Amino acid sequence: MTPSTPELPATDLAVTLDWRGRTAVLAVAGEIDLVSAPEFGEVVDVVLAREPERLVVDLREVTFFCSAGLQVLAAAHRRLPEHALRVVSDSAVTSGPLRTTGLDTWIGVHPTVGEALE
């Protein structure tokens, strides 16, 4: 599958990137598993190379989320200033692993993109 945003690498995930000023909003759909997590990481790396002030990762359309996906988010968190990474999740599929691992104490988890942008 190719991304809807031309500057992102092609992945098996559906990804779109929307810039809101200096904030990158990356929407991801599909399964983030051991096969697709490296592609997810590559997409995040491309976005971070553009040096956003904040990165909002919208995972509401993700149907499976494994520890490899958590590692991508943890790596992004380490590369950004404190509180600059925010995740949008409205399901246990994605917010559950963040809570279980304690990553939600480092990465803000919000139910909507609007709240993540505030």
RAPE-V788739 format. One record per pair of residues at least 12 apart in sequence whose C-alpha atoms are under 8 Angstrom apart, sorted by sequence separation. I is the first residue (numbers start at 0). J is the second residue. D is the distance in Angstrom with one decimal. If there is no record, write none. Layout:
I/J/D, I/J/D
//
This chain:
0/12/6.7, 1/13/7.2, 2/14/5.3, 3/15/5.3, 4/16/5.9, 14/26/5.5, 15/27/6.8, 0/13/6.8, 2/15/6.2, 3/16/7.9, 14/27/4.6, 13/27/5.8, 14/28/6.4, 94/108/7.3, 12/27/6.8, 13/28/5.0, 12/28/6.0, 13/29/6.5, 12/29/5.4, 12/30/7.1, 12/31/7.8, 86/106/7.0, 88/108/6.6, 89/109/7.7, 85/106/5.8, 86/107/6.1, 87/108/5.7, 88/109/6.1, 89/110/5.0, 84/106/5.9, 85/107/4.7, 86/108/4.8, 87/109/4.8, 88/110/5.2, 89/111/7.6, 12/35/7.1, 23/46/7.4, 82/105/7.4, 84/107/6.9, 85/108/6.0, 86/109/6.2, 87/110/5.5, 88/111/7.2, 11/35/6.6, 82/106/6.7, 85/109/7.3, 87/111/5.7, 10/35/7.6, 82/107/6.9, 87/112/6.1, 12/38/8.0, 53/79/7.7, 11/38/7.7, 12/39/7.6, 52/79/8.0, 69/96/7.7, 10/38/5.8, 23/51/6.1, 40/68/7.9, 43/71/7.8, 47/75/7.8, 56/84/7.7, 58/86/7.0, 59/87/6.5, 64/92/6.4, 69/97/7.2, 87/115/6.8, 10/39/7.6, 22/51/5.5, 25/54/7.4, 27/56/7.4, 39/68/7.5, 54/83/6.1, 55/84/6.0, 56/85/6.3, 57/86/5.8, 58/87/5.7, 59/88/5.0, 63/92/6.2, 64/93/5.9, 73/102/7.5, 76/105/7.8, 86/115/7.2, 21/51/5.3, 22/52/5.7, 23/53/6.4, 24/54/6.1, 25/55/6.1, 26/56/5.9, 27/57/6.1, 28/58/6.9, 31/61/7.1, 53/83/4.4, 54/84/4.9, 55/85/4.7, 56/86/4.8, 57/87/4.5, 58/88/5.4, 59/89/5.9, 62/92/6.7, 63/93/7.5, 66/96/7.7, 76/106/7.1, 85/115/6.1, 21/52/5.5, 22/53/4.8, 23/54/4.9, 24/55/4.7, 25/56/4.8, 26/57/4.5, 27/58/5.6, 28/59/7.5, 29/60/6.5, 30/61/5.7, 31/62/7.8, 32/63/6.9, 36/67/5.8, 40/71/5.4, 44/75/7.9, 52/83/6.6, 53/84/5.9, 54/85/6.3, 55/86/5.6, 56/87/6.1, 57/88/6.6, 59/90/7.0, 61/92/7.7, 65/96/7.8, 21/53/7.0, 22/54/5.8, 23/55/6.1, 24/56/6.0, 25/57/6.0, 26/58/6.4, 27/59/7.7, 28/60/4.5, 29/61/4.8, 30/62/5.3, 31/63/5.7, 32/64/6.1, 33/65/7.3, 36/68/5.4, 39/71/7.4, 43/75/7.3, 53/85/7.7, 55/87/7.1, 61/93/7.3, 64/96/7.8, 8/41/7.4, 22/55/7.3, 24/57/7.1, 27/60/6.4, 28/61/4.7, 29/62/5.6, 30/63/4.6, 31/64/4.9, 32/65/5.4, 8/42/6.3, 27/61/6.5, 28/62/7.4, 29/63/7.2, 30/64/6.4, 31/65/6.4, 32/66/8.0, 33/67/6.1, 59/93/7.8, 7/42/6.1, 32/67/6.7, 36/71/7.3, 58/93/6.9, 31/67/7.8, 32/68/6.9, 8/45/8.0, 31/68/6.0, 7/45/6.8, 7/46/7.9, 57/112/7.0, 55/112/7.5, 55/115/6.8, 55/116/7.5
//
